[in-house]
């Protein structure tokens, strides 16, 4: 899936990058079709499975960055015979050179689908692929990545799930560190305590305005994780979030805390069906209460609710 947010961020920092995407997989392979990574002169982000496969693909990508050769290349790797990897399957990888000019010119002929020729000699889109793209254009699910007749079609991911974390304590920081590297999420950590925000790693967005003010800026499909240092503040944010639309709301705490909160939220006028939309305790009890364990459990829950947003057919500005 073409992740425009990650690609745009990389191009803000680099003159050019090579995007590697697994267009087809056969047999046992480390990652599935559609997996992508970005490579630039002295770095990379993402992974297509590691090992010799990734090393060879990255070497080919850096050759593309340093040469005047084709901007698109196709490689097929037999993991066992060629690369001595235990998986034993085979992958077909497409490598594409991107710069800001190409990014700005990106245009989806079909809503939410990026389809283009991989081989220069295949100037006309195959009719079966055109029919498939037209069928999937208005489909609820993204089109499966498809390599056909020298053309590649794949879904476009143009937005991330906004995740607001209220509280930059141990669990808040752990959750931000788990979620932030993933292309699924746009993470913002909120805390009025600047000394706690200062403990966040570089690259994680933060806000020190009042939590209720930040919540007021969120769209209707955001996720809210409430974990401030004060129970009264937590209750106030639960009350606020129940007065708006949201994709996910979670509250840190014990079953005892949640029982008390349910009673107090009911007294504030919320019915039990609405109150039950808040997840508490958050995470997965089987994983334990270590901050990172809670973060892993929450991330697993959030991954099940993320749906890609489809790009319409207009040119990007």
C-alpha positions in Angstrom: 0.0 0.0 0.0 1.4 3.4 -1.0 1.8 5.4 2.2 1.8 9.0 1.0 2.4 10.4 4.5 5.6 8.5 5.0 6.8 9.2 1.5 6.1 12.9 1.9 8.0 13.1 5.2 11.0 11.3 3.6 11.1 13.7 0.6 11.0 16.6 3.0 14.4 15.4 4.3 15.9 13.9 1.2 16.3 15.0 -2.4 15.3 11.6 -3.6 14.3 8.2 -2.3 13.7 4.8 -3.8 10.5 3.0 -2.7 10.7 -0.8 -2.6 7.4 -2.6 -2.7 6.8 -6.3 -2.8 4.5 -6.6 -5.8 4.1 -10.4 -5.7 5.0 -13.2 -3.3 5.0 -16.9 -3.9 5.5 -19.6 -1.3 7.0 -18.9 2.2 8.2 -15.3 2.4 9.1 -13.0 5.3 6.5 -10.4 4.4 3.3 -10.2 2.4 2.6 -8.6 -0.9 2.2 -4.8 -0.6 4.9 -4.4 2.0 7.1 -1.3 1.4 10.2 0.4 2.5 12.1 3.6 1.6 15.8 3.9 0.9 18.0 6.9 0.5 21.7 7.5 0.2 22.6 7.1 3.9 19.5 5.6 5.5 16.2 3.8 5.2 12.8 3.4 6.8 10.5 0.4 7.0 11.4 -3.2 6.2 10.5 -5.8 3.6 11.6 -8.7 5.8 15.3 -8.3 6.5 18.1 -10.7 5.6 19.7 -11.0 2.2 16.5 -10.1 0.5 16.4 -6.7 2.1 20.2 -6.2 1.7 20.1 -7.0 -2.0 17.1 -4.8 -2.6 18.6 -1.9 -0.7 21.9 -2.3 -2.7 19.9 -2.1 -5.9 18.0 1.0 -4.7 21.2 2.8 -3.8 22.6 2.0 -7.3 19.5 3.6 -8.7 20.1 6.8 -6.6 23.6 7.1 -7.9 23.0 6.3 -11.6 21.1 7.8 -14.5 19.3 4.5 -15.3 15.6 3.7 -15.3 13.5 5.3 -12.6 11.6 2.0 -12.2 13.1 -1.5 -11.9 11.7 -4.9 -11.4 13.5 -7.7 -9.5 12.5 -11.3 -8.8 14.3 -13.0 -5.9 14.3 -16.8 -5.2 14.9 -16.7 -1.5 16.3 -20.2 -1.2 18.4 -20.8 -4.3 19.6 -17.2 -4.8 19.8 -15.7 -1.3 20.2 -18.8 0.9 17.2 -17.8 3.1 15.2 -20.5 4.9 11.8 -19.2 3.7 12.3 -20.8 0.3 9.7 -18.8 -1.5 10.1 -16.1 -4.1 9.3 -12.4 -4.3 8.9 -9.8 -7.0 9.9 -6.4 -5.9 9.3 -3.1 -7.7 11.9 -0.3 -7.1 10.8 3.3 -8.0 12.8 6.5 -7.7 10.9 9.3 -6.2 11.6 13.0 -5.9 9.4 16.0 -5.0 8.5 16.7 -8.7 7.2 13.1 -9.1 5.3 13.3 -5.8 3.6 16.6 -6.8 2.6 15.1 -10.2 1.1 11.9 -8.7 -2.4 11.5 -10.0 -4.8 8.6 -9.4 -6.9 7.8 -12.4 -9.0 5.6 -10.1 -10.0 6.9 -6.7 -7.7 5.4 -4.0 -5.7 3.3 -6.6 -2.2 4.2 -7.9 -1.8 2.3 -11.2 1.2 2.8 -13.5 3.4 1.0 -16.1 6.4 -0.7 -14.7 7.9 -1.6 -18.1 8.4 1.2 -20.6 7.2 -1.0 -23.4 3.8 -1.5 -21.8 2.3 1.9 -22.6 -1.4 0.7 -22.6 -3.0 -0.5 -19.4 -4.2 -4.1 -19.8 -8.0 -4.2 -20.1 -8.4 -6.8 -17.3 -6.5 -4.6 -15.0 -8.5 -1.5 -16.0 -11.7 -3.5 -15.3 -10.4 -4.6 -11.9 -9.5 -1.0 -10.9 -12.9 0.2 -12.0 -14.5 -2.5 -9.9 -12.5 -1.7 -6.8 -12.6 2.1 -7.1 -15.8 2.3 -5.0 -15.2 -0.8 -3.0 -15.2 -0.6 0.8 -11.9 -2.4 1.0 -8.6 -1.4 -0.7 -7.7 -3.2 -3.9 -5.2 -6.0 -3.5 -1.8 -5.1 -5.0 -1.8 -6.4 -8.6 1.1 -6.8 -11.1 -0.3 -7.5 -14.5 0.9 -7.0 -18.0 3.7 -4.8 -17.0 1.5 -2.5 -14.9 1.2 -2.3 -11.1 -1.9 -1.3 -9.2 -2.0 -0.7 -5.5 -4.1 1.1 -2.9 -3.1 4.5 -1.6 -2.9 5.4 2.0 -3.2 9.1 2.4 -4.0 9.6 6.0 -3.3 8.2 9.4 -5.5 7.6 12.4 -5.1 10.6 14.7 -4.1 9.4 18.2 -4.2 11.8 21.1 -2.5 10.7 24.3 -3.4 12.7 27.3 -0.6 12.3 29.8 3.1 12.0 29.2 3.9 9.7 32.1 5.5 6.3 31.8 2.6 4.6 29.9 1.9 7.7 27.7 5.6 7.8 26.6 5.7 4.0 26.1 2.5 4.1 24.0 3.8 7.0 21.9 7.1 5.2 21.2 5.2 2.1 20.1 2.7 3.8 17.8 4.8 6.7 16.3 7.0 4.6 14.0 4.0 2.9 12.4 2.5 4.5 9.2 -1.0 3.8 10.6 -1.0 6.6 13.2 -0.5 10.3 13.7 0.4 10.6 17.3 0.3 13.6 19.6 1.1 13.5 23.3 -0.5 16.1 25.5 0.6 17.3 29.0 0.7 20.6 30.7 3.9 19.5 32.5 6.6 20.6 30.2 9.2 18.6 32.1 7.3 15.4 31.2 7.0 16.3 27.5 10.7 16.9 27.5 11.3 13.2 28.1 9.7 12.2 24.8 12.0 11.1 22.0 12.6 13.4 19.1 10.1 13.1 16.3 7.0 12.6 18.5 4.5 15.5 18.4 3.5 17.1 21.6 1.2 19.7 23.0 1.0 21.5 26.3 -2.3 23.2 26.0 -5.2 22.2 28.2 -6.3 18.7 27.4 -9.9 19.6 26.8 -8.9 22.3 24.3 -6.8 19.8 22.4 -9.6 17.3 22.4 -11.8 20.0 20.9 -9.5 20.2 17.8 -9.8 16.4 17.1 -11.8 15.1 14.2 -14.7 12.7 14.6 -12.5 9.7 13.8 -9.7 10.2 16.2 -8.5 7.9 19.0 -8.2 9.3 22.5 -6.1 7.7 25.3 -6.7 9.2 28.7 -3.9 8.8 31.3 -3.4 12.1 33.1 -1.9 12.0 36.6 -5.1 13.1 38.3 -8.4 11.1 38.4 -10.5 14.2 38.4 -8.8 15.2 35.1 -9.4 11.8 33.7 -13.0 11.9 34.6 -13.4 15.4 33.0 -11.9 14.1 29.8 -14.1 11.1 29.8 -17.1 13.4 30.2 -15.8 15.5 27.3 -15.1 12.7 24.9 -18.6 11.2 25.4 -20.0 14.5 24.1 -18.3 14.0 20.7 -17.7 11.4 18.0 -14.6 9.3 18.2 -13.1 6.1 16.7 -11.6 4.9 20.0 -11.5 6.1 23.6 -9.4 4.4 26.3 -8.9 5.1 30.0 -6.0 3.9 32.0 -7.0 2.4 35.4 -8.2 -0.6 37.3 -11.6 -2.3 37.3 -12.3 -0.5 40.6 -11.5 2.9 39.1 -13.7 2.2 36.1 -16.6 1.1 38.2 -16.5 4.4 40.0 -16.1 6.3 36.8 -19.1 4.6 35.3 -21.2 5.7 38.2 -20.0 9.2 38.1 -20.4 9.5 34.3 -24.0 8.2 34.6 -24.6 10.9 37.2 -23.4 13.4 34.6 -26.1 12.3 32.2 -24.4 9.6 30.1 -26.3 6.4 29.4 -24.6 3.0 29.9 -24.3 2.3 26.2 -22.3 5.4 25.6 -20.2 4.9 28.7 -19.3 1.4 27.5 -17.7 2.8 24.4 -14.8 3.9 26.6 -12.3 1.0 27.0 -11.0 0.5 30.6 -8.7 -0.9 31.6 -6.7 -0.4 28.4 -4.3 -2.9 26.9 -4.4 -6.7 27.3 -4.4 -8.0 30.9 -2.6 -11.2 29.8 0.4 -9.1 28.8 0.9 -7.5 32.3 1.1 -4.0 33.6 4.5 -2.9 32.5 4.2 0.4 30.5 5.5 -1.2 27.3 3.2 -4.2 27.8 0.2 -1.9 28.1 1.4 0.0 25.0 1.6 -3.2 23.0 -1.9 -4.2 24.0 -3.3 -0.8 23.1 -1.5 -0.8 19.8 -3.0 -4.2 18.9 -6.5 -2.8 19.6 -5.9 0.3 17.5 -4.5 -1.7 14.6 -7.8 -3.4 14.3 -9.8 -0.2 13.8 -7.5 1.6 11.3 -9.0 1.7 7.8 -7.1 3.4 4.9 -8.6 6.5 3.5 -8.7 6.5 -0.3 -7.3 9.3 -2.4 -9.7 10.8 -5.0 -8.6 11.3 -8.6 -7.4 14.9 -8.3 -3.8 15.9 -8.5 -1.9 16.6 -5.3 -0.9 20.2 -4.7 
